[in-house]
Amino acid sequence: MADRFDTQVDSLSQPAREAFAITPHASNEIDPLPKAIYVGTGGNITLRAAGSAADVVFKNVASGQILDVRARYIRASGTTASDIVGLS
């Protein structure tokens, strides 16, 4: 099947071209850096955004919600949400 958008330059405002599972971890960086995070099963997410120097907790994230944040890390400690998918 042909991709009519194959010649377009990818940007943050365009839909994701990749989706991949993210397993929260104490120190592993997320690679590739996602445009957004999909939360399959709700809860708290402790993450560090791409341009931040400290972690932050997103509390009570709903199941099925997309967080419009470029997360470099999703920490195991403090994260109760699951079925997390990176969109890049």
Secondary structure, DSSP 8 states (H G I E B T S, - for coil): ---TTTTS---TTS--S-EEEE---SS---SS--SEEEEEE-EEEEEEETT-SS-EEEEEE-TTEEE---EEEEESTT---EEEEEE-
